[in-house]
Amino acid sequence: MLTMLRVAKRLPFYNMDELNMLLRKLEKDEYVTCKHCDLYTITLDGYLFQGYEKQAKYDKIINQNRRIRTFVLAWGTVLAGIAALALLIWQVYSFYHPVPNPCQITYSK
């Protein structure tokens, strides 16, 4: 069983409000449970305290995947722009320099 005063003696908090915010956050994440207003008990997840580490690993993987997707999207956009520019240049060139159709059949009378 933990009380706020007992925790405050062991940890260097500037005021009790910070300690109260920390305990409320741990309670919200289900690492501690509040039996009464100032009496807390540690849950099994809180005892093992792996939830934050798992979340940090998950966030790292998500951020890495986001960076890869952003990189691929940026290069895809650049390549699409280059392809569009090449197509525009080809269309302008073919407009001013038409190629005669070699398959054109002419009928004589």
C-alpha positions, 0 to 999 in steps of 0.5 A: 500500500502506498500513500502520497506522503510515503511516496513523496518522502522517497521521490524528489517532487517539488510539490504534492500537485505533481505527485498527484498528477503522476499518481492519477496518470498511473491510475488511468493507465491501470498501473495503480489502483486507488482504494481510498482517496490517498491509498494506492495499491500497485497492480501486476502491470504496475509491478512489471511496468512494461506498458510504457516500454511496449508503447515506446517500442510501438511508437518507434516502429510507427515513426519509422514506418511513417518516415519510410512512407513519407520518403517513398511518397516524396520520390513518387511525386518527383518521378510523376512530375518528371514523367509528366514533364517528359510527356509534355515535351514529347507532345510539343515536339510531335506537334511541331514535327509531325511524322508522315504516316507511312501506311497511308494508302492512296487510290488512283483514279 
